[in-house]
């Protein structure tokens, strides 16, 4: 999940006034003429006219106004999600099951499998060309496709995890876990606190760490969606990946406080304060560093692929947002698909510089043809999304609990992993 989105969401309590947009067809919660005969209810994150960043708000205002101007007779009602995305998505799923969901909504790729399994989403297949679908990165295409081969959402933005470093302290990119530990200890010797990463009760803790398991070829679930990470070779790989983080803390290469970190903003703050030279973060943070660091300090920072147990065993987690339709009215489903295409599929990527999910956009849009974004695009080709299994949210929850026990030294790794596996398997049995 994109941290910039969460940060902006937490700051939004009220809609921005009309004057902030400079458009007289947008009020606090509607876009388009009040007497429009047709209305689409769209529940969104801050990726819209109610963003609290004035520049983004104005940009989205223009996109939404152009959209309603292109679809005469329609008005879009905006419903804003709160900053508690997990709770918001769970509530929306229950509403969908009871027939009370919005017509169209932003669905986090993290929970898209739950929505697909519940059968509450309407097919987008009639509204997207095969050529458009074929341009999606493989993990994106798999994520939006149902068991029947239909497209049930449009995944428009994505992200990935990388290793950031201050090249003045760590000139060479660590390629392996051993390299990372040595680099982190070098920074400690120079008065810093070592490598930082999410280790608290937070989805980012699970998702950032999973690359260490996936890079070894580990599998969380089988083809039926049943947890298998605690069995056979998968268990060995899982424990090995957990012990990598544990060793970073116990050796002093990472501070003990990582067990309580659950916010990427902490890493930006550490970079700005000069207290850390190494952290695991998201691609979006590169732009954030531009705003918190002076140009001469920013020049010292770069990123590289996440290390693995060997330089050839590496992976990265990929997330992002989708747009999906709940309404059973064909006209509203088509309008939701149009919204996904005309506002989010490309234009919104460019506006917010959020990585596109279509490979061709990295050459179509100038902003994504930069060396930085090309590097991100290359990494996405081998990116791995969360498994499309309904049990994944509980697996993630159990990994977060397990990580807390391990990083604080409260429990042996083997025992903590086995407990997480047992709880995840029990959750699968209740589905």
Helices and strands as residue ranges (DSSP letters): H 3-11, G 18-20, E 30-31, E 38-44, H 54-70, E 74-80, H 85-97, E 104-108, H 112-118, G 125-127, H 130-134, H 138-144, E 154-166, H 177-189, H 203-214, H 232-250, G 256-260, H 265-273, E 278-282, H 285-292, H 295-298, E 301-304, E 317-325, H 330-339, I 340-348, H 349-352, E 355-356, H 361-364, G 366-369, H 371-380, E 384-385, H 392-407, H 413-430
